[in-house]
Structures are given as C-alpha cells and as structure tokens.
C-alpha cells in the first residue's frame, strides 16, 4: 500500500531505540515512513516488523557518509513515495577515543557521516519544501554539542557541527516556511527515564507542528 494522500516522514539513521519511537509517533499521526540505515538487512527487519503493526513503511540501505548514496535513496523516495513533509536526521557515530589518540582519518569519516550526511539529506528535501512553502528538517542533537567530553571527542565535534549547521539552515529556511530544529538530548536515552525515547519523540512532533511564527530552533532536554 502507498497512499500518497498521507504525508511522508523520512528518517535517516533507523535504530531500535529513538528510531522506533520516532516512527511510532509520526505513524500515530497518519504519516507514511521511509527508513534509512547503513545495513539493508537491519532495515528490512524493521520494515517487516512495522508493517505487521499496520504502519506504511519502506526501507533503504544508505551510507550517510556518502552523499551519492543518500542522493540515490532520495531519488527513489521521490520517484515512488512522493515528497517528504518531514526529514529527521538521527544518524550519529560514537568512537571511544581521547582527542590526543584520535586518528584524523577516523574523525574525518565520522564528521562526514554526522555533518556531511545531515547537509546532504537536507539538500535533498529543500527544493520540494521550498516549492510547497512548508516542511520540517529535524535533528537528533546531543548534549556533547554543548558540553564536549574527552573520551568521545569525535562525537562531540560531530554533534557540535550538526548543531551549527542546524542553526544556519534555520536562519536560511525559516523565512521560506521550512522549520529546521534540533532536539538536543543531554543524557543517555533509556525507557522509563527523563530521556525516555517516547517522550523525546513527542518533542519532535511538537517542533514539527509549530506555526511559523512560533518556530523554535532548539529544544534542550536535561535530566
């Protein structure tokens, strides 16, 4: 089934925690869902499960650090599913390494996946959102963008880069009716805590539903 009268949300960086909560929150509101993750087998597992729940879901194997991989997936989405109303960039990479021990090549690769991928995904949806004068580009941000920690230096740098790009895009695209925002999570995501993924997903939905006069660029969640 592919009812294009229903809006479409694209989630880059599908996983069993925050990803599933985001899917369920937007599906509850009648959205079709396109999922992207690095491993196609994992994407298929998620889509099979979600379809059994009655959620209209399609999956794409994507390397977020490769702009052409993202572009190809978005071409498929536009060709078969239509124009996304919501893009959520949920991809991040954690490597435990102190900055003095971090290989610059690893930092470069992880920065491409977190920041370059966010940029490429946003650029894929901006033209149609501009044409429609609406849409949301939302980011799963991290507290390390605000308070870096030494053992996760590359993650801290990547999250800071994502946040900076988010704010820049918000300034550019807000006047076009496109809401760009981040939910910055200052803690470990876990059910039953202050950082319960279902609660966080509610904040994404709240951002998406804000009127242009009320656009917030950042919601910071603290314990």
Secondary structure, DSSP 4 states (H G I P E B T S, - for coil): ---TTS-EEEEES--TTHHHHHHHHHHHTT-EEEEEES-HHHHHHHHHHHHHTT--EEEEE--TT-HHHHHHHHHHHHHHT---SEEEE-------B-GGG--HHHHHHHHIIIIIHHHHHHHHHHHHHHHHT-EEEEEEEEGGGTS--TTBHHHHHHHHHHHHHHHHHHHHHGGGTEEEEEEEEES---TTSTT-HHHHHHHHHHHHH--GGG--SEEEEE-
